[in-house]
Amino acid sequence: MDSERRKFSIGEMCEAFGVTARALRFYEDEQLIAPERRGTARLYSERDRARLTWILRGKRVGFSLNDIREMLDLYDVGDQRATQRRVTIERCNDRIAAMRRQRVDIDATIHDLENFVAQLGGDLQEGPD
């Protein structure tokens, strides 16, 4: 059955996910994906595609590679992915809370900068000191 599953070349993976071959090799070096090797060719499985989806999503929302690895490793616990889902929900909620705090900080900084620009603009119109 395994031999009947579709395999994907590095080019197909790059095109499908908008990543470079270098990025795929990096994720392989980090042991996040494990393509089958045939000589110098790498053949990626459906599992590698699913894992790459998680990796890219995790990176996009600010998870570290260690966080991503821990969540991916929970896939194989054998409980129908319940632990993986539970941990992922917890980590995502933590990330959401952190991003909300960052948003407050960013909004305050934008407000400060806008006030500073307005002050400088006013000073410019009044002329030199």
C-alpha positions in Angstrom: 0.0 0.0 0.0 2.8 2.4 0.9 4.4 2.0 -2.6 1.0 3.0 -4.1 1.0 6.4 -2.3 1.9 9.4 -4.4 5.5 10.7 -4.1 6.4 14.3 -4.8 9.7 15.6 -6.3 11.5 18.5 -4.7 10.4 20.7 -7.6 6.7 19.8 -7.1 7.0 20.5 -3.4 8.7 23.9 -4.1 6.0 24.8 -6.5 3.1 23.6 -4.3 4.3 25.5 -1.2 6.2 28.4 -2.7 9.4 27.5 -0.9 12.9 27.0 -2.2 14.8 23.7 -2.5 17.2 25.1 0.1 14.3 25.6 2.5 13.2 22.0 2.1 16.7 20.7 2.6 17.0 22.9 5.7 13.7 21.3 7.1 15.2 17.9 6.3 18.4 18.7 8.1 16.3 19.9 11.1 14.6 16.5 10.9 11.2 18.1 10.5 10.5 16.2 7.2 12.1 13.0 6.0 12.0 12.4 2.2 12.8 9.1 0.8 16.2 9.1 -1.0 16.8 7.5 -4.3 20.4 8.4 -5.3 20.5 12.2 -5.1 16.7 12.5 -5.7 14.4 13.3 -2.8 10.9 11.9 -2.9 8.4 13.5 -0.5 5.4 11.6 0.8 1.9 12.8 1.8 3.2 12.8 5.3 6.0 15.2 4.4 3.4 17.5 2.7 1.2 17.5 5.8 4.2 18.2 8.0 5.4 21.0 5.7 2.0 22.6 5.9 2.3 22.6 9.7 5.9 24.0 9.5 5.0 26.9 7.3 1.8 27.7 9.2 3.8 27.6 12.5 6.5 29.9 11.1 4.0 32.3 9.7 2.4 32.9 13.1 5.7 33.1 15.0 6.4 29.7 16.4 10.0 28.6 16.7 11.3 25.5 15.0 11.5 23.8 18.4 7.8 24.6 19.1 6.9 23.2 15.6 9.0 20.1 16.1 7.3 19.4 19.5 3.9 19.8 18.0 4.7 17.6 15.0 6.2 14.9 17.2 2.9 14.6 19.0 1.3 13.4 15.8 2.8 9.9 16.4 1.6 9.6 20.0 -1.1 7.1 19.0 -4.2 8.8 20.4 -5.8 9.8 17.1 -3.9 13.2 17.3 -5.9 14.3 20.4 -2.8 15.2 22.3 -1.4 17.1 19.3 -4.6 19.0 18.9 -4.8 19.8 22.6 -1.2 21.0 22.8 -1.6 23.0 19.5 -4.7 24.7 20.8 -2.9 25.7 24.0 0.2 26.9 22.1 -1.9 28.9 19.6 -3.9 30.5 22.4 -0.6 31.5 24.1 0.6 32.9 20.8 -2.7 34.9 20.3 -2.3 36.4 23.7 1.3 37.4 23.0 0.4 38.9 19.7 -2.5 40.9 21.3 0.0 42.3 23.8 2.4 43.2 20.9 -0.5 44.9 19.1 -1.2 47.1 22.1 2.5 48.0 22.3 2.6 48.7 18.5 -0.5 50.9 18.7 1.1 52.9 21.5 4.3 53.3 19.6 2.4 54.4 16.5 0.5 57.0 18.5 3.8 58.3 20.0 5.3 58.6 16.6 2.3 60.3 15.1 2.4 62.9 18.0 6.2 63.4 17.5 5.7 63.9 13.7 2.9 66.4 14.4 5.1 68.2 16.8 8.0 68.3 14.4 5.7 69.5 11.6 4.4 72.3 13.9 7.9 73.3 14.8 8.9 73.4 11.1 6.0 75.7 10.2 6.9 78.1 13.1 10.4 78.5 11.7 13.8 78.0 13.2 14.5 78.5 16.9 
